[in-house]
Amino acid sequence: MPQPTRRTVLAAALISSETSVPAKDRAIRGHPLHGIWDLVSLEDFEADGNVIYWLGKGVSGTIAYTPGGRMFVQFLGDPHPMFAAGNVFSPDGRTLLPTATDEEVRTAFGSYYAYFGRYDIDDKRRVVTHHVQSSMRPDEVGLNYERPYELSGDRLVLRFPVRTEGGGTNTRVITWHRAESFRG
């Protein structure tokens, strides 16, 4: 019986490791979306072309897609809210102290947004779906957000409709720049 070559052993190991990964994870391994992305801009476009910067023009943010199917996104508004009393948390960081006014807390909460969960990619439709496991907004837990994406080099654009308070629809455009790549 002939001895297996190094190439045969390597191929068998790759096939074995790849088939031991659940199908949903196998489908996204090695995808160019993988990595950490820094926010370039967050804009809502009204039907008439007017642009709304609902978290400010200098908003910062990060989104990450891991090869294992996990994601997170965070946005910090501009200007970043400050508390008049400085640090308003207890020394162990667990308790919000009464030195923060209700208005300061409301402003701070309203200018920060984050959620995390798992994701799937539909390459044919060019859509990434975020499956929200936890969010700063409790009503989002369990929701699935479809995000059509445009990917060109180190630039990622997520473009999707958002409902307005008046019942209309705006187009949210979130532009990202790759900060770091993951190898899957």
C-alpha positions in Angstrom: 0.0 0.0 0.0 1.5 3.4 -1.0 2.3 5.9 1.7 0.1 9.0 1.7 1.9 12.1 0.5 2.1 15.3 2.5 -0.4 16.9 0.1 -2.9 14.1 0.6 -2.6 14.3 4.4 -3.0 18.1 4.3 -6.1 17.9 2.0 -7.7 15.2 4.2 -7.1 17.4 7.3 -8.7 20.5 5.6 -11.7 18.5 4.4 -12.1 17.0 7.9 -11.8 20.3 9.7 -14.2 22.0 7.2 -16.9 19.4 7.4 -16.8 19.4 11.2 -17.9 23.1 11.1 -21.6 23.6 11.0 -22.9 24.4 7.5 -24.0 27.9 8.4 -20.5 28.7 9.6 -18.8 27.0 6.6 -20.8 29.2 4.3 -19.2 32.4 5.6 -15.6 31.2 6.2 -13.1 33.3 4.2 -15.6 36.0 3.3 -14.2 39.5 2.4 -16.7 41.0 4.9 -14.7 39.5 7.8 -12.9 42.0 9.9 -13.2 45.2 11.9 -14.5 48.2 10.2 -14.3 51.9 11.3 -17.2 54.2 10.6 -16.7 56.8 7.9 -20.2 58.3 7.9 -23.8 57.6 9.1 -26.4 59.4 7.1 -30.2 59.2 6.6 -31.4 60.5 3.2 -35.0 61.8 3.0 -36.9 61.4 -0.3 -36.1 65.0 -1.3 -32.4 64.4 -0.9 -32.1 66.2 2.5 -29.5 64.5 4.7 -30.1 63.9 8.4 -27.1 63.3 10.7 -29.1 61.9 13.6 -26.0 61.1 15.7 -24.1 64.1 14.5 -21.6 64.6 11.6 -18.6 63.5 13.6 -20.1 60.2 14.8 -17.7 57.4 15.5 -18.3 53.7 15.3 -17.1 50.1 14.8 -18.6 47.0 13.2 -17.0 43.6 13.3 -17.8 40.3 11.4 -15.9 37.3 12.7 -15.2 34.2 10.6 -17.2 32.2 13.2 -20.4 34.1 12.4 -20.5 36.7 15.2 -20.9 40.4 14.8 -21.2 43.6 16.8 -21.8 47.2 16.0 -21.4 50.4 18.1 -22.0 54.1 17.4 -21.0 57.1 19.6 -22.7 60.4 18.7 -21.1 63.7 18.1 -20.8 65.7 20.3 -20.0 63.1 22.9 -22.2 63.9 26.0 -20.5 64.7 29.2 -21.7 64.7 32.8 -21.3 67.9 34.8 -20.3 65.9 37.8 -17.6 64.0 35.9 -17.6 60.3 36.7 -21.2 59.4 37.7 -20.5 55.8 38.4 -19.7 54.1 41.7 -16.0 53.1 42.2 -16.8 49.5 41.2 -18.5 50.8 38.0 -21.8 49.0 38.8 -24.1 51.8 40.0 -25.1 55.0 38.3 -24.9 57.7 41.0 -27.6 60.3 41.6 -25.1 63.0 40.6 -26.2 62.4 37.0 -29.3 64.4 36.1 -32.2 62.7 34.2 -31.5 64.9 31.2 -27.8 64.0 31.2 -28.6 60.3 31.3 -31.2 60.6 28.6 -28.7 62.5 26.4 -26.0 59.9 27.0 -28.3 57.0 26.3 -29.7 58.6 23.1 -26.2 59.3 21.7 -24.8 55.8 22.0 -26.2 52.7 20.2 -24.9 49.2 20.1 -26.0 45.6 19.6 -24.4 42.2 18.9 -25.3 38.8 17.7 -24.7 36.4 14.8 -24.9 37.0 11.1 -25.5 35.2 7.8 -24.5 36.3 4.3 -26.5 35.9 1.2 -23.9 36.6 -1.6 -26.4 36.3 -4.4 -28.6 39.1 -3.0 -25.5 40.9 -1.5 -27.2 41.0 1.9 -25.8 40.4 5.4 -28.4 39.6 8.0 -27.7 40.6 11.7 -29.5 38.3 14.2 -29.7 40.5 17.3 -28.9 38.6 20.5 -28.6 41.7 22.7 -29.0 45.4 22.2 -29.1 48.7 24.1 -32.7 48.8 22.9 -34.4 45.8 24.5 -37.2 45.6 21.9 -34.6 44.7 19.3 -33.5 41.4 20.9 -34.5 38.6 18.6 -34.9 40.8 15.5 -33.2 40.1 12.2 -31.8 43.1 10.3 -31.2 42.6 6.6 -28.4 44.9 5.5 -27.8 45.1 1.7 -24.1 45.7 1.3 -21.7 47.1 -1.2 -18.1 46.0 -0.8 -15.2 47.5 -2.8 -11.7 47.0 -1.5 -11.5 48.4 2.0 -14.8 50.2 1.8 -18.1 48.7 3.0 -21.5 50.5 2.5 -24.7 49.3 4.2 -27.7 50.9 2.6 -31.3 50.1 3.8 -34.7 51.7 4.4 -35.7 53.1 7.8 -39.1 54.2 9.0 -39.6 57.8 10.0 -41.8 59.0 12.9 -44.3 60.3 10.4 -44.7 56.9 8.7 -42.5 57.6 5.8 -39.2 56.0 4.7 -35.7 57.3 4.6 -32.6 55.6 3.3 -29.8 55.0 5.9 -26.3 54.8 4.4 -23.5 53.7 6.7 -20.1 53.8 5.2 -17.2 51.9 6.8 -13.4 51.6 6.2 -11.6 48.3 6.9 -9.4 48.7 10.0 -8.4 45.0 10.4 -8.9 41.8 8.6 -9.6 38.3 10.0 -8.3 35.2 8.5 -11.0 32.5 8.4 
